[in-house]
Amino acid sequence: MPDKPDQKKKLEVELGREAYLNAFILLLILLMLAFLAVWGLWHLNLQGWMFGLAASFVVIALFLFILFGGFFSSVLAASQQLGFAALVAQLDLVVGRALRQLFAFDFGISRLSVLIMANRAICEGRLLDAEKLLKPLLANPEGAELAGTNILSSIENGMMAQIYAWTGRQSEALVLVDKSLSEAESAYGLDQSDDQSIMLAESYCNAGCMLVFIGDLERAQRILHKALTIREKLFGESSEEVAKALNNLSLALREKGDFAGAEESLRRARRILETEKKDTTGGAILGYVLDSLAGVLLDQNKAEEAYELSKRALKLGQLDEHERSVRLFTMGRCLEQKGDTKAALSYYDRALKNWQEMQGFKHPLVERCRESRSRLG
């Protein structure tokens, strides 16, 4: 008998053995913590009704944490705790999702967990693993039970566009960037509330960076300038969000050959992050800006200042494995321009090794690094 037309497909996500192992270990730890909490309450010699109330609160809190794990993992991811967020997402997909199926609701919680796991995989350079996680989401967009919005779909398409771009499938990436932008403007552009404007600016930043990589520089610059304007209006001209938008805008300016414009944009971002003390990521964003500024200075043969900036950037945290390789490559360029060939070769080799360990990764910087390595070798 055929399925009913309105029947939704079940979202099938293939989780590896490691995900199940991590989920059950985390569940065991949570149960042990709950037991210790109840045991501690028992030894406080509380009155019977107080003990029952407190113990019930512990049990209910544990149940809700497991049931709505996808929401909790998204909060952790937003606070830069991506490793723990991915663990909670695994618990949610293995245990929390099964519980929600008993109650016949999901509301996109499972999709949130998949997105967080995919984001962690991208940051670690496991691009093909991330693609494997995201494909079921794109194949079953109707599974997101968020009526009237395209929020999750926009994020899903944006992440898959990044994977396609980084693995050399530029035409497929461009299709998804266009789709992600359309969905973001549909989801966030219905009114002018601050929350929706914040999300729209984030979507513009992500799409603009992908368009730079794909090579649509004029459009990328327009979109990134829109993101900057929105963030300046919402957060003020000396905010961390504006600094990130300025860094993104510099990417388009640099690729267009406007080195002076890119340098000006990056110096402003640096002033915000250093003078205003706005970096909330433990230095990761400042490191990104310093490395980008070093690269622009190298394009203008200003090796001494670039070298000092690159040294600082390498000491700060990296956002992902690609960024780690970029900083190594920048230092190699600095050393090459300073005439230290042996040290430059070492940094080029380290950058290439990192890039080669990323699944299916293809990027113009890899070729530039190989060319530099060959020239010196």
Secondary structure, DSSP 8 states (H G I E B T S, - for coil): ----TT----------HHHHHHHHHHHHHHHHHHHHHHHHHHTTT--HHHHHHHHHHHHHHHHHHHHTHHHHHHHHHHTT-HHHHHHHHHHIIIIIHHHHHHHT--TTHHHHHHHHHHHHHHHTT-HHHHHHHHHHHHH-GGG---TT--HHHHHHHHHHHHHHHHTT-HHHHHHHHHHHHHHHHHHHSSS--HHHHHHHHHHHHHHHHHHHHHT-HHHHHHHHHHHHHHHHHHH-TTSHHHHHHHHHHHHHHHHTT-HHHHHHHHHHHHHHHHHS----STTHHHHHHHHHHHHHHHHTT-HHHHHHHHHHHHHS--SSHHHHHHHHHHHHHHHHHHT-HHHHHHHHHHHHHHHHHSTT---HHHHHHHHHHHHH-
